[in-house]
Amino acid sequence: MKIRLISTLLSLFILSGGLNLSVLNAASHEDHGSDEGTELSGHMEEISKVFRRVRRQIRDASKNANSAELVGEMLKHAKASLELKPVWTMDQPKSEQADFVAGFKKNMKEFIGMLEDLQAAFQAGDNDKAAAVVAKLRDHQKKGHDAYKKPDDD
Ligand code: HEM
């Protein structure tokens, strides 16, 4: 009898511990720019990683086919970003949020256009042009982050 009571109490304890953990887990997965980052920041991380590889081989014409493929990867993530909203949107006044998101989309579309130019430059074997587009891309990144990335989101 005593053993049964102890085992019942023990299972209740384990069960409630399990529930508590699942509540904590659900809270930490909400997409509000938590430490785990948002879906948009996930795409940005990938863009950043691949962009570093492209810059490393920008002058190496023997790698142009691979560079064009890598830019294709960046394009995939940039196009997926078009469908998302920056975390900072929620901090804008309600009446300005639609304009904020529209501005972000416009900026992202320009960014996609530049990536297409970069890919075309690699495909045409024009490494000077590729280097010039990369310089413009970095300016555009700064503008995009100044306008749409939450300042304390570094
Ligand atoms: C080569 C170009 C770019 C690179 C390498 C880049 C890289 C990054 C990185 C590393 C982050 C931080 C991710 C994290 O929180 O872990 C980030 C965040 C962010 N970037 Fe970019 N970025 C680029 C272009 C852009 C452009 C053009 C825009 C706007 C149109 C933009 C908008 C944002 C926003 C809004 C965030 C914050 C994420 C959020 O609100 O959920 N980025 N970016």
Boltz pocket constraint, residues with backbone or C-beta under 6 A from the ligand:
constraints:
  - pocket:
      binder: B
      contacts: [[A, 33], [A, 37], [A, 38], [A, 39], [A, 40], [A, 41], [A, 42], [A, 44], [A, 45], [A, 47], [A, 48], [A, 51], [A, 85], [A, 86], [A, 87], [A, 88], [A, 103], [A, 104], [A, 107], [A, 108], [A, 111], [A, 137], [A, 138], [A, 140], [A, 141], [A, 144], [A, 145], [A, 148], [A, 149], [A, 150], [A, 153], [A, 154]]
      max_distance: 6.0
